[in-house]
Amino acid sequence: MAGHPSLGALLSFRGVLPPLLWLFQLDQGTSQEAARLGEGPRFGSGGYNPPAVLSGSLPEILSRAFTLVIAFTIHEFAHAWAADRLGDDTPRLAGRLSLNPLRHLDPLGSLLLLVAGFGWAKPVPVNPYALQRRTPAGMMLVAAAGPLSNLALAILAALPFRAGLVGPTFVAGSLLPSLSGLLQTFIFINLILLLFNLIPISPLDGEKVLAYFLPPGGQATLARLRPYGPVILLLLIASGRMGVNLLGLLVGTPARQLFNLLVS
């Protein structure tokens, strides 16, 4: 019978930001000194300096709040827009084909991003059967749209640095972030959203992207691992506390390299 599937038949996509402090084996003294001085991240011959971006200073919290509203909203809108373009009106009916941040921000995930450096957005529901009717690549394209939107945002925010309009260093005020600090935080967090959400572990977007390119046997293996995805992901995130910072290797180091590539 025609119509929309039951809720059990729907899948969803959501942007997730991992604990930023866990991406790096940071020296606490360096991090605290950066926060005390109000220094922003610096790049150049020494590369990107993440501790200041991860500080708990008021300017940095305000920078994260700005990034939260823009990056998560665009990420989730990109999922919804791609699904809608591919013939699935489920996100539209759920009110997610919108640039209104209130449609996308999860209250708890938003609060944690501000105070703890990690968070998530509301999941965007999609109907995989509607997507597959348009193209076998439907789920992959919708999954990839979110992280790629964060890459686009990072590139746009890096243009003032490339054009020489904004300098690479700053000393933040006591209340408001400088333009340089705001843009650097914005670029860095968007790169983290890009790389982390492309990790091929359920429920992240990367798992659905990888599934499309695997042969049937590989897809079956992913399907068997899918129920354990959240546990595997938690172990990956916690690996930095166990002496082997896998999350830093997979996300933190590439983010630092991409940052320097974009702004220098």
C-alpha positions as CSV (number, residue, x, y, z in Angstrom):
1,M,0.0,0.0,0.0
2,A,1.3,3.4,-0.9
3,G,2.2,5.9,1.8
4,H,4.9,6.5,4.4
5,P,6.5,3.7,6.2
6,S,6.2,3.1,9.9
7,L,8.6,4.9,12.2
8,G,10.5,1.6,12.6
9,A,11.3,1.7,8.9
10,L,12.9,5.1,9.0
11,L,16.6,5.8,9.4
12,S,18.1,9.1,10.6
13,F,21.2,11.2,10.3
14,R,22.6,13.5,12.9
15,G,25.8,15.5,13.3
16,V,28.0,14.5,16.2
17,L,31.0,16.4,17.7
18,P,33.4,14.2,19.8
19,P,35.0,15.5,23.0
20,L,37.5,18.0,21.6
21,L,39.9,17.7,24.5
22,W,40.2,13.9,23.9
23,L,41.4,14.4,20.3
24,F,44.8,15.5,21.5
25,Q,47.3,14.4,24.1
26,L,47.4,17.9,25.5
27,D,49.8,19.2,28.1
28,Q,47.6,20.7,30.8
29,G,50.0,23.4,31.7
30,T,50.1,24.6,28.1
31,S,46.3,24.6,27.9
32,Q,45.9,26.4,31.2
33,E,48.5,29.0,30.2
34,A,46.8,29.7,26.9
35,A,43.5,30.1,28.7
36,R,45.0,32.5,31.3
37,L,46.6,34.7,28.6
38,G,43.5,34.7,26.5
39,E,45.6,33.5,23.5
40,G,43.9,32.3,20.4
41,P,45.1,29.4,18.2
42,R,48.2,30.1,16.1
43,F,49.4,28.7,12.9
44,G,52.5,29.1,10.9
45,S,55.8,27.3,11.0
46,G,54.8,25.6,14.3
47,G,51.4,24.5,12.9
48,Y,48.0,24.8,14.6
49,N,47.8,25.1,18.3
50,P,44.6,23.5,19.5
51,P,44.7,24.0,23.3
52,A,43.5,27.6,23.2
53,V,40.5,26.6,21.0
54,L,39.6,24.1,23.7
55,S,39.9,26.5,26.6
56,G,37.0,27.4,28.8
57,S,37.4,31.2,28.4
58,L,34.3,33.3,27.8
59,P,35.5,34.3,24.2
60,E,36.0,30.7,23.3
61,I,32.6,29.7,24.7
62,L,31.0,32.4,22.6
63,S,32.9,31.2,19.6
64,R,31.7,27.7,20.2
65,A,28.1,28.9,20.5
66,F,28.3,30.7,17.2
67,T,29.9,27.6,15.6
68,L,27.2,25.4,17.1
69,V,24.4,27.4,15.6
70,I,25.8,27.6,12.1
71,A,27.7,24.3,11.7
72,F,25.0,21.9,13.2
73,T,22.2,23.8,11.4
74,I,23.9,23.6,8.0
75,H,24.9,20.0,8.6
76,E,21.4,18.8,9.4
77,F,19.8,21.0,6.7
78,A,22.2,19.4,4.1
79,H,21.0,16.0,5.1
80,A,17.4,17.1,4.8
81,W,18.0,19.0,1.5
82,A,19.8,16.1,-0.1
83,A,17.0,13.6,0.9
84,D,14.3,16.0,-0.4
85,R,16.1,16.4,-3.7
86,L,16.3,12.7,-4.1
87,G,12.5,12.3,-3.7
88,D,12.1,11.7,0.0
89,D,9.8,14.2,1.6
90,T,10.2,12.7,5.1
91,P,12.5,15.5,6.3
92,R,10.2,18.1,4.8
93,L,7.2,16.7,6.7
94,A,9.2,16.6,9.9
95,G,10.0,20.3,9.5
96,R,13.7,19.8,9.0
97,L,14.0,21.4,5.5
98,S,14.7,24.6,7.3
99,L,17.6,26.9,8.2
100,N,16.0,27.7,11.6
101,P,18.5,26.5,14.2
102,L,15.7,25.6,16.6
103,R,14.5,22.9,14.1
104,H,17.9,21.2,14.4
105,L,19.6,21.8,17.7
106,D,19.3,19.3,20.5
107,P,19.0,21.0,23.9
108,L,21.3,18.6,25.7
109,G,23.8,18.3,22.9
110,S,24.0,22.0,22.5
111,L,24.6,22.6,26.2
112,L,27.3,20.0,26.3
113,L,29.0,21.5,23.3
114,L,29.2,24.9,25.1
115,V,30.4,23.6,28.4
116,A,32.3,20.4,27.6
117,G,33.4,20.7,24.0
118,F,31.3,17.9,22.6
119,G,27.7,17.5,21.5
120,W,25.2,16.5,18.8
121,A,22.1,17.7,16.9
122,K,18.7,16.3,16.4
123,P,18.5,13.3,14.0
124,V,17.0,14.0,10.6
125,P,14.6,11.2,9.7
126,V,14.7,9.7,6.1
127,N,12.9,6.9,4.3
128,P,15.6,4.7,2.7
129,Y,13.0,3.0,0.4
130,A,12.1,6.4,-1.1
131,L,15.7,7.2,-1.6
132,Q,16.5,3.9,-3.2
133,R,13.7,4.3,-5.7
134,R,15.5,7.3,-7.1
135,T,19.0,5.9,-7.1
136,P,20.9,3.1,-5.3
137,A,23.3,5.8,-4.1
138,G,20.6,7.7,-2.3
139,M,21.5,6.8,1.3
140,M,25.2,7.4,0.5
141,L,24.5,10.8,-1.0
142,V,22.3,11.9,1.9
143,A,24.9,10.7,4.4
144,A,27.8,12.5,2.7
145,A,25.9,15.8,2.4
146,G,26.2,16.6,6.1
147,P,30.0,16.2,6.5
148,L,30.6,17.9,3.1
149,S,28.6,20.9,4.2
150,N,31.0,21.3,7.1
151,L,34.0,21.2,4.7
152,A,32.3,23.9,2.6
153,L,31.9,26.0,5.7
154,A,35.5,25.6,6.8
155,I,36.7,26.6,3.3
156,L,34.5,29.7,3.3
157,A,35.7,30.7,6.8
158,A,39.3,30.3,5.6
159,L,39.0,32.7,2.7
160,P,39.8,35.8,4.8
161,F,43.0,34.2,6.0
162,R,44.0,33.3,2.4
163,A,43.2,36.8,1.2
164,G,45.3,38.3,4.0
165,L,42.3,40.1,5.5
166,V,42.8,38.4,8.9
167,G,46.0,37.7,10.7
168,P,47.0,34.3,12.1
169,T,47.3,35.3,15.8
170,F,45.2,37.2,18.2
171,V,44.9,38.1,21.9
172,A,41.3,37.8,22.9
173,G,39.5,40.4,25.0
174,S,37.9,39.5,28.3
175,L,34.4,39.3,26.9
176,L,34.3,38.9,23.1
177,P,36.4,36.8,20.7
178,S,38.4,38.5,18.1
179,L,37.5,37.9,14.4
180,S,40.6,35.8,14.0
181,G,39.8,33.6,17.0
182,L,36.1,33.2,16.0
183,L,37.0,32.1,12.5
184,Q,39.7,29.7,13.6
185,T,37.4,28.1,16.1
186,F,34.8,27.9,13.4
187,I,37.1,26.3,10.9
188,F,38.6,23.8,13.4
189,I,35.2,22.6,14.7
190,N,33.8,22.2,11.2
191,L,36.8,20.1,10.2
192,I,36.3,18.0,13.3
193,L,32.6,17.5,12.3
194,L,33.7,16.6,8.8
195,L,36.3,14.0,9.8
196,F,34.6,12.5,12.8
197,N,31.2,12.0,11.1
198,L,33.0,10.2,8.2
199,I,34.3,7.5,10.5
200,P,32.6,4.3,9.1
201,I,31.0,3.3,12.4
202,S,27.3,3.3,13.0
203,P,25.5,5.6,13.7
204,L,27.9,8.0,12.0
205,D,27.4,9.2,8.4
206,G,30.6,7.4,7.3
207,E,29.1,4.0,7.9
208,K,26.4,4.6,5.3
209,V,28.9,6.1,2.8
210,L,31.2,3.1,3.1
211,A,28.4,0.6,2.8
212,Y,27.6,1.9,-0.7
213,F,31.0,1.1,-2.0
214,L,31.4,-2.3,-0.4
215,P,30.5,-5.6,-2.1
216,P,27.5,-7.5,-0.8
217,G,29.7,-9.5,1.6
218,G,31.2,-6.3,3.1
219,Q,27.7,-4.7,3.5
220,A,26.6,-7.8,5.3
221,T,29.5,-7.5,7.7
222,L,28.7,-3.9,8.4
223,A,25.1,-4.8,9.0
224,R,26.2,-7.4,11.6
225,L,28.4,-4.8,13.3
226,R,25.8,-2.1,13.3
227,P,24.2,-3.0,16.6
228,Y,27.6,-2.7,18.3
229,G,28.5,0.6,16.6
230,P,27.7,2.8,19.6
231,V,29.9,0.7,21.9
232,I,32.7,0.6,19.3
233,L,32.4,4.4,19.0
234,L,32.6,4.9,22.7
235,L,35.7,2.8,23.0
236,L,37.3,4.7,20.1
237,I,36.5,8.0,21.8
238,A,37.8,6.8,25.2
239,S,41.0,5.4,23.6
240,G,42.8,8.6,24.4
241,R,42.3,7.9,28.1
242,M,43.7,4.4,27.7
243,G,47.1,5.5,26.4
244,V,46.4,5.0,22.7
245,N,44.7,8.1,21.2
246,L,43.1,6.5,18.1
247,L,40.6,9.3,17.9
248,G,43.4,11.8,17.7
249,L,45.1,9.8,14.9
250,L,41.9,9.5,12.9
251,V,40.5,13.0,13.5
252,G,42.7,15.3,15.4
253,T,45.9,15.0,13.4
254,P,44.1,15.3,10.0
255,A,42.1,18.2,11.2
256,R,45.3,20.1,12.2
257,Q,46.8,19.3,8.8
258,L,43.7,20.4,6.9
259,F,43.5,23.6,9.0
260,N,47.0,24.6,8.1
261,L,46.4,23.7,4.5
262,L,43.3,26.0,4.4
263,V,44.6,29.0,6.2
264,S,48.3,29.2,5.4
